[in-house]
Amino acid sequence: MENTKKMLKTAGFMAAATFLAKVCGLIRDMLIAAFFGTGIEADAYMTATRLPTTLFDIVIGGVISAAFIPVFNSVLEKEKREEALKFANRFIGMVLLISGLIAVFGIVFSDYLITFMAPDFSKEAHDLSRQLSSIMFPMIIFTGLAFSFVGILQSFGEYNIPAVMSLVSNLAVILYFIVFGKKFGVYGLAVTMLAAWGLQVLIQIPSLVRFRYKFRPTLNFRDKNIITAMKLALPMLISTWVQPLYTIINTRLASGIYKGVSSLEYANRLYIVITGVFSFVITNLMFPKMSRANVSGDTEEAKQMTVMSLKLISLVILPVMAVFIVLAKPIIAILYQHGGFLAEDTLRSGTALSCYAAGMIGMAYNEILSKSFFSMQNSKTPMVNALIS
């Protein structure tokens, strides 16, 4: 009973923090829409933001916590705490190496990457995207570090700090607009985004210290636990390629459409925000618990957690999905149609949102079921699902 109360309390805080973070994310996007609309600056910024995150997701991003948490919990359960923390530092050392190489690659080859991502951009939009992406590519390093720290904290039962990460970074961007507005243009926004990711790392440090974690990243690719994590990671990585590949396809097609990139991006962000509020809370709360249940051999409890998660997400997402399909254009108008975001932009983004909304329940189910398989250290099933998709 005590554990149930604690879990409900944690879930409540996570839901509130995630909801506030997503609300702030919407306000951030509303400010971007108001200041930059769907013009060249908006298209260039959206593409430049997507480039590092998409490349990161394809190479390593989607598997950091998913590959780390099951192995870390297994070491924590079967061996000493010190061994688990050593594994954490070796894992983080590997993540920092890979993310650093991605950042350097992205900056050096930004011109070619923008051409691939948005082949039909005008020269002005292309050059601006290239400059902005070079500013933001180092955020990949902060992203890798932040996700690794989340894995450690959630494994130790600390969910509150990871839950407020996005809230802090979104507030930083909102504060930038309040203080500076368009004074530094889209370049100032790019620098702020980089700083916001750095904040996501910094706010986790006090909690890590409380759990006696010492940041000493090392490299040891022969470590048995690192090998286990890497074996899990490859199929997991393929299973997470669906969303970044969709992003690449959308951006490439939209780059040849008038105001296409930003119009699609505003709709897509809203779609992901709404679905993410609920699936994020449920999966991040359940995943470490499912991992521990499977490690200890209590597969029945792990199954019950999966079923409960699917029921909860269905109760919430299905009504929301119906509302967004029917009322997509009015919702876009209320949220974004201010300043530089015009009525014609609402029609484009609203049409896209009504189509995106049909996939809300599938996205939520996929997130829960993938994490369920990952908790069993079965990454092949989600991989096959992703390949079919």
C-alpha positions in Angstrom: 0.0 0.0 0.0 2.8 2.4 0.9 4.6 1.7 -2.4 1.4 2.3 -4.3 0.8 5.6 -2.6 4.4 6.6 -3.3 4.1 5.6 -7.0 0.9 7.5 -7.4 2.5 10.6 -5.8 5.5 10.3 -8.1 3.2 9.8 -11.1 1.2 12.9 -10.1 4.3 15.1 -9.8 5.6 13.7 -13.1 2.3 14.4 -14.8 2.2 17.9 -13.5 5.8 18.7 -14.3 5.5 17.1 -17.8 2.2 19.0 -18.4 3.8 22.3 -17.3 6.9 21.6 -19.5 4.7 20.9 -22.5 2.6 24.0 -21.9 5.9 26.0 -21.7 6.9 24.2 -24.9 3.7 25.4 -26.6 4.3 28.9 -25.4 7.8 28.7 -26.7 6.5 27.6 -30.1 3.8 30.3 -30.0 6.5 32.9 -29.5 8.6 31.6 -32.3 5.5 31.6 -34.5 4.6 35.2 -33.5 8.1 36.5 -34.0 9.1 34.5 -37.1 5.9 33.2 -38.6 6.4 30.7 -41.4 9.0 32.7 -43.4 12.6 32.0 -44.3 13.9 32.5 -40.8 11.3 30.1 -39.4 12.0 27.5 -42.1 15.8 27.8 -41.6 15.5 27.6 -37.8 13.2 24.5 -37.9 15.6 22.7 -40.3 18.7 23.7 -38.4 17.1 22.5 -35.1 16.0 19.2 -36.7 19.4 18.4 -38.3 21.4 17.8 -35.1 18.6 16.1 -33.3 17.7 13.8 -36.2 21.4 12.9 -36.8 21.8 12.2 -33.0 18.6 10.1 -33.0 19.8 8.0 -35.9 23.3 7.4 -34.6 22.7 7.0 -30.8 19.9 9.1 -29.3 17.0 6.8 -29.0 18.9 4.1 -27.2 20.8 5.9 -24.5 18.4 5.4 -21.6 16.7 2.3 -23.1 20.1 0.4 -23.4 21.5 1.8 -20.2 18.7 1.3 -17.7 18.2 -2.5 -18.0 21.9 -3.2 -17.8 22.5 -0.7 -15.0 19.7 -2.2 -13.0 21.0 -5.7 -13.7 24.4 -4.8 -12.4 22.9 -3.0 -9.4 20.8 -6.1 -8.6 23.5 -8.8 -9.1 26.7 -7.0 -8.2 27.9 -4.1 -6.0 26.7 -0.5 -6.3 30.3 0.5 -7.1 30.3 -1.8 -10.1 27.1 -0.2 -11.4 28.5 3.3 -11.0 31.7 2.2 -12.8 29.5 0.9 -15.7 27.7 4.2 -15.7 31.0 6.1 -16.2 32.1 3.8 -18.9 28.8 4.1 -20.7 28.9 7.9 -20.4 32.4 8.0 -21.7 31.2 6.1 -24.8 28.2 8.4 -25.2 30.4 11.5 -24.9 32.9 10.1 -27.5 30.1 9.3 -30.0 28.1 12.5 -29.4 31.3 14.6 -29.7 32.2 13.0 -33.1 28.6 13.6 -34.3 28.9 17.3 -33.4 32.2 17.7 -35.2 30.9 15.8 -38.2 27.8 18.0 -38.3 29.7 21.3 -38.1 32.3 20.2 -40.8 29.7 18.9 -43.2 26.8 21.2 -42.4 26.6 22.5 -46.0 26.1 19.0 -47.4 23.7 17.9 -44.6 21.4 20.9 -45.2 21.4 20.2 -48.9 20.3 16.6 -48.2 17.8 17.6 -45.5 16.2 20.5 -47.5 17.2 20.1 -51.2 14.8 22.7 -52.5 15.6 25.5 -50.2 16.5 28.9 -51.7 20.2 30.0 -51.3 19.2 32.4 -48.5 17.3 29.8 -46.5 20.1 27.2 -47.1 22.9 29.5 -45.9 20.9 30.6 -42.9 20.2 27.0 -42.0 23.8 26.0 -42.3 24.9 28.8 -40.0 22.3 28.1 -37.4 23.0 24.3 -37.4 26.7 25.0 -36.8 25.7 27.0 -33.7 23.4 24.3 -32.4 25.3 21.1 -33.2 27.3 21.1 -29.9 23.9 20.6 -28.1 24.2 16.9 -29.1 26.9 16.5 -26.4 24.6 18.0 -23.8 21.8 15.8 -25.0 23.8 12.6 -24.6 25.0 13.6 -21.2 21.5 14.6 -20.0 19.9 11.4 -21.2 22.7 9.3 -19.5 22.2 11.2 -16.2 18.4 10.5 -16.5 19.1 6.8 -16.7 21.1 6.9 -13.5 18.6 9.0 -11.5 15.5 7.0 -12.6 17.3 3.7 -11.7 17.8 5.0 -8.2 14.1 6.0 -8.1 14.5 9.8 -8.7 11.9 10.8 -11.2 11.2 14.4 -10.2 14.4 16.1 -11.5 14.3 14.3 -14.9 10.6 15.4 -15.1 11.4 19.1 -14.8 14.3 19.1 -17.3 12.2 20.2 -20.3 10.4 22.7 -18.1 13.7 24.5 -17.3 14.9 24.5 -20.9 11.6 25.8 -22.2 11.5 28.5 -19.6 15.0 29.6 -20.7 13.8 30.1 -24.2 10.6 31.9 -23.1 12.7 34.2 -20.9 15.0 35.0 -23.9 12.0 36.2 -25.9 10.6 38.2 -22.9 13.9 40.0 -22.3 15.4 40.3 -25.8 12.5 39.7 -28.3 13.9 39.9 -31.8 16.9 41.9 -30.8 19.4 39.2 -31.7 17.1 37.6 -34.3 17.1 33.9 -35.0 20.8 33.7 -34.2 20.1 34.6 -30.6 17.4 32.0 -30.5 19.9 29.3 -31.7 22.4 30.2 -29.0 19.6 30.2 -26.4 18.6 26.7 -27.5 22.2 25.5 -27.0 22.3 27.0 -23.5 18.9 25.5 -22.7 20.3 22.0 -23.3 23.3 22.8 -21.1 20.8 23.6 -18.3 19.2 20.2 -18.6 22.6 18.7 -17.6 23.3 21.2 -14.8 20.0 20.7 -12.9 20.7 17.0 -12.5 24.0 17.4 -10.8 22.8 18.0 -7.2 20.7 14.8 -7.3 23.6 12.8 -8.7 25.8 14.0 -5.9 23.1 13.0 -3.4 23.3 9.4 -4.8 27.1 9.5 -4.4 27.7 9.4 -8.2 31.1 10.8 -9.2 31.5 12.0 -12.8 34.6 10.1 -14.1 33.9 9.1 -17.6 36.2 6.4 -19.0 36.4 4.2 -22.1 36.5 0.5 -21.9 34.8 -1.2 -24.9 35.9 -4.7 -23.6 33.8 -4.3 -20.4 31.3 -7.1 -20.3 28.4 -4.8 -19.3 29.3 -2.3 -22.0 29.3 -5.2 -24.6 25.9 -6.2 -23.3 24.6 -2.6 -23.6 26.0 -2.4 -27.1 24.4 -5.7 -28.2 21.0 -4.3 -26.9 21.6 -0.9 -28.5 21.9 -1.9 -32.2 18.4 -3.4 -32.6 17.1 -0.7 -30.3 18.7 1.9 -32.5 17.0 0.5 -35.6 13.7 0.4 -33.8 13.9 4.1 -33.0 14.7 5.2 -36.6 11.0 5.5 -37.6 10.5 9.1 -36.2 13.8 10.6 -37.5 13.3 9.0 -40.9 9.8 10.5 -41.0 11.4 13.9 -40.1 13.9 13.6 -42.9 11.2 12.7 -45.5 8.9 15.5 -44.3 11.6 18.1 -44.3 12.9 17.1 -47.8 9.4 17.2 -49.3 8.4 20.4 -47.4 11.5 22.3 -48.5 10.0 22.6 -52.0 6.6 23.8 -50.7 5.9 27.5 -50.0 6.4 27.9 -46.2 6.1 24.1 -46.0 8.8 23.3 -43.4 7.6 25.5 -40.6 3.9 24.9 -41.3 4.5 21.1 -40.9 6.8 21.6 -38.0 4.3 23.6 -35.9 1.7 20.9 -36.4 4.1 18.0 -35.7 5.4 19.6 -32.5 1.9 20.1 -31.2 1.1 16.4 -32.1 4.2 15.1 -30.3 3.7 17.4 -27.3 0.1 16.2 -26.6 1.0 12.5 -27.0 4.2 12.9 -25.1 2.6 14.4 -22.0 0.9 11.2 -21.2 3.2 8.5 -22.8 6.3 10.2 -21.3 4.9 10.0 -17.7 3.7 6.4 -18.0 6.8 5.0 -19.7 9.4 6.8 -17.6 7.7 5.8 -14.4 7.1 2.1 -15.4 10.3 1.4 -17.4 12.8 1.1 -14.5 10.2 -0.8 -12.5 9.6 -3.3 -15.3 13.3 -3.7 -15.8 13.8 -4.5 -12.1 10.8 -6.9 -12.2 12.2 -8.8 -15.2 15.7 -8.9 -13.7 14.3 -10.4 -10.5 12.3 -13.0 -12.4 8.9 -11.5 -11.6 7.6 -11.5 -15.2 4.0 -11.5 -14.1 4.4 -8.2 -12.4 6.1 -6.8 -15.5 3.2 -8.0 -17.7 0.6 -6.4 -15.4 2.5 -3.1 -15.6 2.4 -3.2 -19.4 -1.3 -3.9 -19.5 -2.1 -1.2 -16.9 0.0 1.3 -18.9 -1.9 0.5 -22.2 -5.3 0.9 -20.4 -4.3 4.2 -18.9 -3.0 5.7 -22.1 -6.1 4.5 -24.0 -8.5 6.3 -21.6 -6.6 9.6 -22.1 -5.4 9.6 -25.7 -8.5 8.3 -27.6 -10.8 11.3 -26.6 -7.9 13.8 -27.2 -7.3 12.2 -30.6 -10.9 12.7 -31.6 -10.9 16.3 -30.6 -7.7 17.1 -32.5 -9.0 15.4 -35.7 -12.2 17.4 -35.7 -10.9 20.7 -34.3 -7.4 20.9 -35.7 -7.7 24.3 -37.4 -9.4 26.1 -34.5 -6.8 24.7 -32.1 -3.9 25.9 -34.4 -5.6 29.3 -34.7 -6.0 29.8 -30.9 -2.4 28.7 -30.2 -0.4 30.1 -33.1 -2.3 32.7 -35.1 -0.6 35.8 -33.7 1.9 38.3 -35.0 3.7 36.9 -38.0 1.6 33.7 -38.1 -1.3 34.4 -40.5 -4.7 32.8 -41.3 -3.3 31.1 -44.4 -0.6 29.5 -42.1 -3.4 28.2 -39.8 -5.0 26.4 -42.8 -1.8 24.7 -43.7 -0.8 23.7 -40.2 -4.3 22.7 -39.2 -4.7 20.4 -42.2 -1.4 18.7 -41.3 -2.4 18.4 -37.6 -5.7 16.7 -38.3 -3.8 14.0 -40.3 -1.1 13.7 -37.6 -3.7 13.3 -34.9 -4.9 10.0 -36.3 -1.6 8.5 -35.3 -1.7 9.6 -31.6 -2.9 6.3 -30.2 -0.4 4.3 -32.3 2.5 6.4 -31.2 1.5 6.1 -27.5 1.1 2.3 -27.8 4.3 1.9 -29.6 6.2 3.8 -26.9 4.8 1.6 -24.1 5.2 -1.7 -25.9 8.8 -0.9 -27.0 9.8 0.0 -23.5 8.2 -3.3 -22.3 10.3 -5.3 -24.7 13.4 -3.3 -23.8 12.9 -4.0 -20.1 13.1 -7.7 -20.9 16.4 -6.9 -22.8 14.5 -7.9 -26.0 15.3 -5.3 -28.6 14.8 -7.5 -31.7 11.0 -7.4 -31.6 10.7 -3.5 -31.6 13.4 -3.5 -34.3 11.3 -5.8 -36.6 8.2 -3.6 -35.9 10.2 -0.5 -36.9 11.5 -2.1 -40.1 7.9 -3.0 -41.1 6.8 0.6 -40.3 
